[in-house]
Amino acid sequence: MTTIDRFAVLLSLISVLGAALIAGLVFENMAHLEDEFAYIWQSKVIAGGDLTLPSPEFSSSFLVPFVVDYQGQRFGKYPLGWPVTLSLGERFGLRDWVNPILAGIAVWLNYRLGKRLFNEKIGLLASALLVSSPLFLMHAGSLLSHLWGLVLGTAFTLFWIDTLDKDEEQWEWLKAAAAGLCLGVLGLTRPLTMIAFVIPFGIHGLGSMIRGTRRQREKIMLVGGIILCLLPLHFVWQRVLTGSFTTNPYTLWWPYDKVGFGPGYGVTELGHSLLQGWRNTKHSLRAGFGDMFGWGKLSWIFLPFGLFAARKSRGTPLFLGILISLVGLYTAYWVGSWLYGPRYYFEALPGLAILSAVGVFWLAGWPIENGLQGINQIGWRRTRRGLIAGLTAVLIFVNLYFYIPARMQGLKGLYTIERSDLLVFTSPEAHALTPALVIVHTDPWMSYGSLLELESPALDSPFIFAWSIGPRTDQALADHYSEARNIYHYYPEVEPAKLYTHPVLGY
C-alpha cells in the first residue's frame, strides 16, 4: 500500500465520521421524507423475516407514508434492494451506520476508479472532492437509497473496466461476476437508474463484443447473464406483493406515479409532458450547481477542462453516458429532485468528481496518465501550479466553512420533524403508560409521522400511534383497542408535552 493509498483510506474514514455526524446532528437519525419512512418500515419487516404484513384494522388511521394496503396485505412500494440492505442494520441495531459505512466504501471505490483510469493522485483529489460534496454528504447522512445506488454503480464501473482491460488475470472471472452482480442489484434497488447505466455500458460492451478478444466476449456474456438472472426477481417481488408480475406498487399509492408522458402520467389532467420534464430538469440541474461541490455555479468550473484532457480516456464516455442517460430518463418522470439536491442524478457524481480532478491536474500541468502532462505546451508560467492549487484549496475551504454549514442548517428539523417530538414517549414516566394507543390529533402528517420512529410495523410495540381522521373513527378505534391498551389523545401543536385520556373539545 502506497502513501497515497493510506491517505485514501483516511479520506474514507473521514467520510464515515462526517456522514455519521450529519446523520446525528442534522437529521437526528430519523426519517424526514416520505421515502425514508417507507424504507424504514420495509427494512423492519424484512428484518423480521417477512415481505408483507396483514393490513391492520383501521388501516387509514395507522398510515405510514408510501406503505400500501392492498388485498388485505400491507407492504412498502419500493423495490427490495435498499430495504434489504437497510434491514441488516436493523437486525444488528446499526441502522444509523448503514449509509455512513457505505459512504466510506464509496470514497474508496472512487479513489480506486480514479487511480485505475488516471493515477493515484487524481484518484485522491477526486475522493477529496467527493467527501466534501454537499450532495454526497446529504445522502450519506440520510436514510435514502441513493448512496447504495452510487456504491453499486461505482463498483460496477470499476469491475467492468477491469473485466475488459485485463485478460488471463487471476481474478478476471470473479471481477466479471462482481460487475454483473452490482448492476443486477442496482436494478433491484433503482430500476430506472440501472437502465441509465445499461445504455452507455451496453454500447461500450457491444463495441467490445465486435472488436474484442474471445475471452472479453465471454466475460461480457457472463456479466449480462448474471444481470438477466437477477432482474426477474423484481417482477417476482411484484407478483408476491400484488398478485401480478406487471403491477407496479408505486401505482397502488398514486395511480399516476409512472414514468412516461401523456394522460395518466403525473398529477395534471393532461399528464406529464416534455415541457414539464424540461422544466423539472432545469430546476434539478440548477440545484446541482451548488450542491455538487459547494462552489455555487463554479462547481462545474474544472469539468470542461477535465473533459478535454481526458477525451481519449476509456472512462470519459462512460461517465458522460451515465450523466446524460440519468438526466434523459428522469426527464420522463413527472417530479423533479432538488430538496436533497438533484438526487436522481446522484450516481453520476463519482465520474464528475474524477473528471473535475483531471481538469485541476491538466490546468496545473501535473501528470494525468501514462506520463502525459498538463498544459505545459501552452506556455503558462510555472506559477500556474500554485495558482490552480490555491484556487482549488480556496474553493474547498469556502464549501466546508460556508456552504456546507448553511446547507445542512437548512435541513435540520426538516418538515418540523425533530427527535424532541419523542420526548414525552421516551421519558422515564412514559413506560408506566404502556401498552398504549395514542391518537394523534394533527392536520399535517409530519407531527404524527415523527412518532413512527417508536412504532413497530406489526403494531406490537409499547406505544402505537394512530392519526386522527374523525371523531367516529377515533372512537371506534379506541373501543377496538381499549381492552389491550391504554388509550391516550395527543395534540402535538397545542400541548406537545401532555397526553389526555379523552379527546379535548375545541382542539
N, C-alpha and C positions, 0 to 999 in steps of 0.2 A: 504494500500500500504506500503510495507516494504522499508527500506532504500535502499536495493539493487534494488528494483523496481524503485525507484527515480533515482538512478544512470543510470539505463537502459533508462529511459525517457530522461535523459540528453544526453546520447550517441546518442539517436535517433535525438534529436535536433541538436547535433553537426554534425551528418551525413547530415542533411538537409542543414545546413550552409556550410559545406565543399563541398557538391555537387554543391550548387549554386555558390560558389567561383570558382570551376573548370569550371562549365558551362560558367561563365562570363569571367574569366581571361585566361583560356586555350582555350576553344572552342569559346569564344566571342558570345555565344548564337546563333550560326549559324550552318547550316549543312556543313559537310565536306565530308562525304561518300555518294555515290550514294543512298544508302538505306535511309539515312536521308532526302535527297531531295524528294524522293518519299513519305515518311511518312508525311512530312510537306504538300506536295501538297494534298495528300489524306485527311489529317485532315482539311485543309481549305475547301475542297469541302464538306466534311461531316458536318462541322460546318455551312455551308450554306444550308444544307438540301438535298444534292444530293449524289449519289454514283458515277455517271459519268457526264461528260460534253460533248457537241458536239465537235468533233475534230475541231481545228481551221483551217482556210485557211493557207496554207504553214506550215503544222504541223511539218515538218522536221526542219524548221527554229526556231520553238518555242519548241525545245527539253527540256524535263525535264527527268533526269535520272530515268530509271525504271518506267516511266509512258508511257502506251501503247496507241497507236491509232489503233482501230480495229472496222471495220464495222461502221465507222462514229462516233464512240464514243471514248472518252479519259478517261482512268482510270489507277490507280496505280495497280501494280502487287501483292501487299502484302495483306494478309488476313486482315480482318476488325478489329480484336481485339485491336491492338495498335493504328491504326489511329482513331478509335472511341474514345479511351481514350485520345489521344492527342488532339482531336477536342474539348474536354471540356476545355482544356487550351486555345485553340484558341478562343473559344467562349467568354471567360471571360478575355481575354488578359493576361493569365497566362501560356502560353505555356512553357516558360523557367523554370517554377517552377514544372512542372508535374513530371519529373524524380527526382529532389531533394526531393519532398514530398514523392514519392514512396520509396526513399532511407531511409527516416526516418521510414516509415512503415515496410520496410524490416528488419531494425535493431531491431525494437521492436518485430516483429514476430520471428526473430532468437533467441532473448532472451527468449521469451515465450516457444519456442520449446526446447531450451537447459534446461530451468528450468523444463519443463514438463517431459523430459526424464531422467534428472540427478538431478541437483539442481540449485538454482538461481545464485550461484557464478560461476558455469560453464557456465550458460547462459550469464552472464555478460561478462566473458572473451571471449566467442565465439562472442558476439556482438562487443567487442572491436577489435577483430581480423578482423571482417567483415568491421567495419568502417575504419580501417586502411589499408584494402586491396587495392592495386593499381588497380587490376582488377575491384573491386566493384566501386571505385571512378571514374574510366574512364567511366564506363557505366552510373553511376549516373549523370555525367556531360554532357553526350551525349544526342542525340535525338533518339537513337536506342530503339528497343523493348525489349531487354533482361532483363532489370530491372523489367519491368511489368511481364515478364515471371517468374522471380525469386520470386516476391511477390506472384503471383498466386500459384506457386509450393510450396513455404514455407507455405502459408496459407492452402493449400490443405493437406500437410503433417500433420500440427498441428491439423486440424479438423478431419482428418482421424484417427489419434491416439486417440483423444478424443472420436470419434464415437465408436470405438471398445473397448475402455477401460472402459467406463462408461455406465452402464445401469441404467434406471429409474432416470436419471438426468433431471433437469428442462429443459435444453436447448439441450438435446441429439438429437432430431429430427431436430432442427434448424441447429445444427452443421453438421449433416449428409447432409442436403440440401446444406449448405455452401460449404462442401467438393466437392459435385458434381458440383456446380456452378463454383467453382475455376478451377477444372480440365477441365470442359467444355469450359470455356472462354479461358483457356490456349490452347485448341485445335483450337479455333478460332483466336488465336494470333500466335502461333508457333506450327503447327500440328505435326511435327516430334519430337519436344521436348515433347509434350503431350504423344506421343506413348512411349517415353523413360520413362515417369512416369508410364504409364499403365502397362508396363512389370513387374517391381518389385511389385507394389502395387496390380496388378491383381493376382500375385502368392500369395501374402500375404492375399488378400481378399478371394481367393479360399480356402486357408487353414482355414480361419476363418469361411467360409461357412460350411465347413465339421465338424470342431471341436467346433464352437462357439454356442452360445445360439440362440434361435429363434429370439429374439429381435435384436441381432447382424446381423443375416442374413437379417432381414427386413431392417435394416439401410444400409447394403451394397447394397441391391437391390434398395433402394432409391437413393443412390449415383450413381449407374450405370444407373438408369432410367433417372436422370437429365442429365447425360452426353450424353446419347443416344438421348435425346430430343434436345440438343444444337448442336451436331455435324452436323446434316443435314443442319444447317444454312450455313455452309461452302460451301456446294455444291449448295445450293440455291443462294448464293452470286456469285459463278462461273457461274451459269445459267443466272443471271441477267446481268453480265458483258459480257459474251462470247456467250450466246445463247446455251450453253451446260453445263450440270451438271458436266461433266468429264474433261473439258478443263481447264488446269491449266494456269492462266495468266502469270506465270513465263515463260512458253514456247512461249508466244507471243512476248516476248522481245528477248530471246535466246532460240531457239528450243531445244538446248542440256541441258538446265538448269533443270535437273531432277535428282531424287535420284535413283541410281542403277548402274549397271555395264554393260559394253559392248558398241558396236557402238550406237551412238545417245545420250550417256550419257557423258557429259563433252566435252572439246574442242579438244581432239586429235582424229585422224582418227579412231583409234581402240576403242575409248571410254574409259570410266573410268575403272580402274582395281583395284584388291585387292592390288597389289603392290603400285600403286599410292595412294590409300587410306591409306595404312600403312605409306607411306612417309609423307603424309599430317598430319596424326595423330601424328607421332613422332615430327614433326615440331611444331604442336599446343601445345603438351604437354611440349616441351622444353620452349616455351614461357610462359607456365603456371608455370614453376618452379619459375621464378622471380616475375611474376605478381600476384601470389596468395596472398602472404603476404609481398612481397617486400624483402625477405631474400635470394634471389638467389636460389641456389639449396637447401638451408636449409629451404625453405618454407615448405617442407614435413617432417621436422625433427621430429615433435611430432606426426605425423599421425600414424605411425606403433604402437606406444605405446598406442595411443587412441583406435585403432582398437582392440588391445589385451585387454585393460582394459574394453572396452565396448562390448566385444564379445557376451555377453549374453543379451545385451540391445535390446529391440524390434526395436529401431531406426536404429541400425547399419546395418542390411541387407538392409534396405530401402535406407539409404544414399549411401551405396556401389552400390546397384542396380541402383540408379539414375545415378551415375557416369559411371558405366560400360555400361549401356544402351545408354547414350548420346554418349560416345566415340564409341561404336559399331555402332550405327545407323548412326552417321555423318561420319563414315568411308566410307559409301556408297554414300556420297555426293562428288562431283568432286573437290570442292575447300576447302581448309583448313581455319583456322582462327588464326591470330597472330598479326595483326596490332593493334587491341584493345585487345590484349591478346587472349586466347583460348575461344572466346565468345560463341562458340557452346556448350561449357560445363559449361557455366556460372551458370546455375540454380542448379548445384551441389555444388556451393560454400558454402551455409549455412551449409550443412551437413559436409563438410570438416572442416569448422571453428569449429563446435561443437566437432567433433572427435579430432581435434588438441587441443582444450581446455581440453578435457578429458585426453589427453596424458600429458599435463602440470600438471594437478592435480594428476594424477597417479604417475608420476615421483617424484613429490614433497611430496607425501604421504598425500595429503589432501583428505577429503571425496569426493567420487564420486556420490554414490546414496545409499539411504537407510542405511546410516551409514557405507557403505563399504569404507575402507581406501585405500590408495595407496599402495606403496611397502614397508610398514613397515617390513613385514616379511622377506625381503631380507637383512635387517641389515645395510642399509646405515646409515651413521652418520646423526645426526639431522640437520647438516648444509646444507644438500641437499635442504631443502626447500628454504633457502636463495640463494643457487646456481641456482636452477631452476627458481625462481622468478627473480633473477638478470639477468639470460640468456634471459628470455622472455622479460624483460624490455629493455635490450640492443638491442635485435633484432627489437623490435617495434620502438625504437629510431632510429636505423640505417635506417629503412624503411622510417620513417617520415622525417628524416633530410637529407638523401642522395638519397634513391631510388626514392621516390615519386617526389621530385622536378625535378630530372633528367628525369624521365619518362614523366612527364607532359610537361616539356620544349620541349621534342622531338615531342609532339603532337601539340604544338602551331603553328598556321599557316600551318596546315597540308594541303598538296596539293596546297600550296600557297594561300589558301582561308583565307582572313582576313577581318575584318569589315572595315578597312581603304579603301577597294576596293569600298565601297559605298559612300565615302565622296563627290565625285563630283555630286552625285544624291541626297544627303541629305543636301547640303549646303543651306543657305537662298536664294541664287540666283537660285537654281535649280527649285523652284516652278514656276518661270516665264517661264520655258521652256515647261511646261506640258500643255495639254496631249502630250506625245511624244512616238514615237517608236525609240528605239536605236538599231542599227545594230552593233553587237559586232564582230570585226574582230580579231580573235584569233584562233590559232590551238588547243591548249589544251582547253578542255571544262571547266576547272576549273575557268578560268578568266571570262567566260560567266556565269557559274553556280553560282558563288558567288552573282551575281546581282539578281538572282531569289528570294532572300530574300525580295526584294521590289516589287515583281510582284504577282498579284492575279491569281489564276488558270483560271478565266474567261477572263483574259486579259482586264480588265476594270480599272486597277489601273492607277495612273497618268503616271508612266513610265512602258512600257513593253519592253522586250528585245528579240532580235532575234539573233541567232548565224549565222554569215555569212557563206553561203555554196557555194558562187559563184556569180560573177557579175550579171548574167542574173536573177537569183532567187532573189538576193538582190534588183535589180531594180524593178522587178515585185512586190515584197513585198512593197517597198516604194510607188509605184504607187497605190497599193491597199489601203494603209492607209493614203495617202497624204491629203485627204480631211478632215479626222477626227483627225489627229495627226500631230504634227511637226516631221520631220524625221531628225535623227542625226546618225552619224557614230562614233564609239568609237574604239580606238586602245589601249587597256589596257597595253600591253607590251611596247609600244612606247611612248604614251602620256597619262598616266593614269589620268591626271587632265584636259583633254581637249576634247571637243566634236566638230565634224565637221558637217557642213550641207551637204557636198558632200563627196563621197569616195575619199581617197587620193591615188594617183598613187604611186606605189613603196612600199607601206606599206602592 
